Amino acid sequence: MRVPNEPGDGNLGTFSELLRLQTEFQARLAEETLRYLRRLQGASAPAAPGTVLMPGSTVELLAEGRPGETVELALEVENRQRAHSVVTPMLSPMASASGATWFPAADPSPAFMLLAPEEVATLTIRLALPDNLPVSVYRGALLLQGFREGAITVVIDVRSSTAPKPKAEAQSPSIIKKAGTKKAATKKVAKAKGERSKSRRRK
């Protein structure tokens, strides 16, 4: 006896739809839980205490934005090994030259990757800039756990939310002085012409 599982097959189709919804819910729940744990781990402790993160190359990830905005970092990773490689991005705290330290809420997409040999994938990290973040240039490091030992330098330029107003150009005192001199010279010329006309009338 052959039993089909077509959607329109009465109660069996309803049970199949319910099973599909439960499976999708469990998969989504596991994905969001893993994403939350990765973000929590990356914000609190991107590496074991005592670990020194040193940039392994001259590559820098640069972004700029204003407080309250969201910036995005993107890079491509390539597995040049003969075996599969795991990639887990972790972002260190960001610090400015003045000492202000920012613990970013990094949202990597994807939060976990398994790369096959010679596979190339794009990693995107979204960073929300807090509203009270002081204007400065913040530097940190991106660690790709399981993929490489060296870290990648991250630079975030946080700019002011209001643009400075252009200053009105003040007129130079020398220009004013010259204008006044020219006006006085014009009066002298007019006065001289008037004196000449009077002298002619007298004659």
C-alpha positions in Angstrom: 0.0 0.0 0.0 1.4 3.3 -1.0 0.5 6.4 1.1 1.2 9.8 -0.5 2.0 12.9 1.4 0.6 15.5 -0.9 -0.6 18.8 0.7 -4.2 18.2 -0.5 -4.5 14.7 1.0 -6.8 15.5 3.9 -5.4 15.2 7.5 -2.0 13.9 6.3 -1.4 17.2 4.4 -2.3 19.2 7.5 0.1 17.2 9.6 2.8 17.6 7.1 2.3 21.4 7.0 2.4 21.5 10.8 5.6 19.5 10.9 7.2 21.8 8.3 6.3 24.9 10.4 7.8 23.3 13.6 11.0 22.4 11.7 11.4 25.9 10.4 10.7 27.4 13.8 13.3 25.2 15.5 15.9 26.0 12.8 15.2 29.8 13.1 15.4 29.6 16.9 18.7 27.8 16.8 20.1 30.3 14.3 19.0 33.4 16.3 20.3 31.8 19.6 23.7 31.2 18.0 23.8 34.7 16.6 23.0 36.2 20.0 25.7 34.1 21.7 28.3 35.1 19.1 27.5 38.8 19.6 27.6 38.5 23.4 30.9 36.7 23.2 32.4 39.2 20.7 31.4 42.2 22.9 32.6 40.8 26.2 35.6 38.7 25.4 36.8 38.4 21.8 39.8 36.3 22.9 41.1 34.7 26.1 42.6 37.1 28.7 46.2 37.9 28.0 45.9 37.4 24.3 47.7 40.0 22.1 46.0 40.9 18.8 48.5 42.0 16.2 47.6 43.0 12.7 48.8 40.3 10.3 48.8 42.5 7.2 48.4 46.1 6.0 44.7 45.6 5.3 42.4 48.0 7.1 38.7 48.1 7.4 37.5 51.8 7.3 34.1 53.3 7.9 32.7 56.7 8.9 29.4 57.8 10.4 27.6 60.0 12.9 26.3 59.1 16.3 23.0 57.3 16.0 23.8 55.9 12.6 24.8 52.4 11.5 28.0 51.7 9.6 28.9 48.6 7.7 32.2 46.7 7.2 32.6 44.2 4.4 35.4 41.9 3.4 35.9 38.7 1.4 37.5 35.6 2.9 39.1 32.9 0.9 40.0 29.4 2.1 43.3 28.4 0.4 43.8 25.2 2.5 43.0 21.7 1.4 40.5 21.2 4.2 37.4 22.9 5.3 37.9 26.0 7.5 35.8 27.6 10.1 35.4 31.4 10.3 34.0 33.1 13.4 34.4 36.9 13.4 35.1 38.6 16.7 35.5 42.4 17.1 37.6 43.9 19.9 36.6 47.0 21.9 37.3 50.3 20.0 39.4 53.0 21.6 40.1 56.6 20.6 43.3 58.6 21.2 41.7 60.4 24.1 41.0 57.2 25.9 37.3 56.9 25.2 36.5 53.1 24.9 33.5 51.8 22.9 32.3 48.2 23.2 30.5 47.9 19.8 27.4 45.8 19.4 28.7 44.0 16.3 26.2 42.1 14.1 28.1 39.9 11.7 26.4 38.2 8.8 26.9 35.4 8.8 27.9 34.9 12.4 29.5 31.5 11.5 30.9 30.1 8.3 32.3 26.8 7.1 34.4 27.3 4.0 35.2 24.5 1.6 38.7 24.5 -0.1 39.1 27.4 -2.5 35.8 28.8 -1.5 35.3 32.6 -1.3 32.6 34.2 0.9 31.6 37.7 1.8 31.5 38.7 5.5 29.5 41.8 6.5 29.6 43.4 10.0 27.1 46.1 10.9 28.0 48.4 13.8 25.4 50.7 15.5 27.0 54.0 16.7 25.6 55.0 20.1 24.0 58.4 20.4 26.3 59.5 23.2 29.5 58.3 21.4 32.1 61.2 21.5 33.3 62.4 18.1 36.7 60.9 17.4 38.6 58.2 15.5 38.2 54.8 17.1 40.6 51.9 16.4 40.2 48.2 17.1 40.9 44.8 15.7 38.8 42.1 13.9 39.8 38.6 14.8 38.7 35.7 12.4 38.8 32.8 14.8 39.6 29.4 13.2 40.7 31.1 9.9 43.9 33.0 10.6 46.1 34.1 13.5 46.6 37.7 12.7 44.0 40.4 13.3 42.7 43.0 10.9 42.8 46.7 11.8 39.4 48.4 12.1 39.1 52.2 12.0 35.8 54.0 12.6 35.7 57.7 12.1 32.8 59.2 14.2 32.0 62.6 12.9 29.8 65.4 14.3 26.1 65.3 13.5 25.9 69.0 12.7 28.0 70.6 10.0 29.9 73.8 11.0 28.4 77.0 9.6 30.5 78.9 7.1 32.0 82.0 8.5 31.1 85.3 6.9 34.1 87.0 5.3 34.9 90.3 7.0 35.9 93.2 4.8 39.5 94.1 5.1 40.3 97.5 6.8 42.7 98.3 4.0 39.9 98.0 1.5 37.6 100.3 3.5 40.4 102.8 3.8 41.0 102.7 0.1 37.3 103.2 -0.6 37.2 106.2 1.7 40.3 107.7 0.1 38.7 107.4 -3.4 35.5 109.1 -2.2 37.5 112.0 -0.7 39.5 112.3 -3.9 36.2 112.5 -5.9 35.0 115.3 -3.7 38.2 117.2 -4.2 37.9 116.9 -8.0 34.3 118.1 -7.9 35.3 121.0 -5.7 38.1 122.0 -8.1 35.7 121.9 -11.1 33.3 124.2 -9.2 36.1 126.7 -8.4 37.1 126.8 -12.1 33.5 127.4 -13.3 33.2 130.3 -10.8 36.5 131.8 -12.0 35.3 131.7 -15.6 32.1 133.5 -14.7 34.0 136.3 -12.9 36.0 136.9 -16.0 
